[in-house]
């Protein structure tokens, strides 16, 4: 809904309905997030709802590193796997 871009530090602060999408079908939804463009990182300390081919995950926040190749979810967290998703790998 709102955001502020800090040009010199290349940091984007987002507030409101924040939705991050990844090409392989993964989605992260939260109320606020900070994106560190220069470093290829992002994080949120607000509750997160995530979904993808694996199923659904809810957590207290997330940290995205290496331009989204690795995502850490902070807990407590709740994971619900889709049937047949045991072989599905997260990006």
C-alpha positions as CSV (number, residue, x, y, z in Angstrom):
1,X,0.0,0.0,0.0
2,X,2.9,2.4,0.8
3,X,6.6,2.4,0.5
4,X,9.7,4.5,0.7
5,X,12.8,4.1,-1.4
6,X,16.1,5.3,0.0
7,X,18.1,5.9,-3.2
8,X,21.6,6.2,-1.7
9,X,21.4,3.0,0.3
10,X,19.1,1.2,-2.2
11,X,16.7,0.1,0.5
12,X,12.9,-0.2,-0.1
13,X,10.7,-0.1,3.0
14,X,7.2,-1.4,2.3
15,X,4.1,-1.1,4.5
16,X,0.6,-2.5,4.0
17,X,-0.3,-5.5,1.9
18,X,3.2,-6.7,0.9
19,X,3.2,-9.5,-1.7
20,X,6.4,-11.1,-3.0
21,X,6.2,-13.6,-5.9
22,X,8.8,-16.0,-7.3
23,X,8.8,-17.5,-10.8
24,X,8.5,-21.1,-9.6
25,X,5.1,-20.4,-7.9
26,X,6.2,-19.3,-4.4
27,X,4.4,-16.4,-2.7
28,X,5.1,-14.5,0.5
29,X,2.4,-12.2,2.0
30,X,3.0,-9.9,5.0
31,X,2.1,-6.5,6.3
32,X,5.6,-5.0,6.1
33,X,9.0,-5.8,4.6
34,X,12.4,-4.2,4.0
35,X,14.2,-5.0,0.7
36,X,18.0,-4.4,0.5
37,X,18.4,-4.2,-3.2
38,X,22.1,-3.8,-3.3
39,X,22.6,-6.8,-1.1
40,X,20.0,-9.1,-2.6
41,X,18.2,-9.5,0.8
42,X,14.8,-8.8,2.3
43,X,13.2,-9.4,5.7
44,X,10.1,-8.9,7.7
45,X,9.4,-9.1,11.4
46,X,5.6,-9.2,11.0
47,X,3.5,-12.4,10.6
48,X,4.0,-14.1,7.2
49,X,1.8,-16.3,5.1
50,X,3.6,-18.3,2.4
51,X,2.4,-20.7,-0.2
52,X,3.9,-22.6,-3.1
53,X,4.0,-26.1,-4.7
54,X,5.0,-27.6,-1.3
55,X,1.9,-26.3,0.6
56,X,1.4,-23.5,3.0
57,X,3.5,-22.0,5.8
58,X,2.8,-19.4,8.5
59,X,5.6,-17.8,10.5
60,X,6.4,-14.8,12.6
61,X,8.7,-13.3,9.9
62,X,11.2,-14.1,7.2
63,X,14.7,-13.4,6.0
64,X,15.5,-13.7,2.3
65,X,19.2,-14.0,1.3
66,X,21.2,-14.6,-1.9
67,X,18.6,-12.9,-4.1
68,X,15.9,-15.3,-2.9
69,X,17.8,-18.5,-3.3
70,X,17.5,-19.1,0.5
71,X,14.6,-18.0,2.7
72,X,14.6,-18.4,6.5
73,X,11.3,-18.4,8.3
74,X,11.3,-17.3,12.0
75,X,9.1,-19.1,14.4
76,X,7.0,-20.2,15.8
77,X,5.9,-21.5,12.4
78,X,3.2,-23.8,11.1
79,X,3.7,-25.9,7.9
80,X,1.0,-27.8,6.0
81,X,2.3,-29.9,3.1
82,X,0.3,-30.7,0.0
83,X,-0.2,-34.3,-0.9
84,X,2.6,-35.6,-3.0
85,X,4.8,-32.6,-2.2
86,X,7.5,-34.6,-0.4
87,X,9.8,-34.3,-3.5
88,X,9.1,-30.6,-4.0
89,X,12.1,-28.5,-3.3
90,X,12.0,-24.8,-2.3
91,X,14.0,-22.4,-4.4
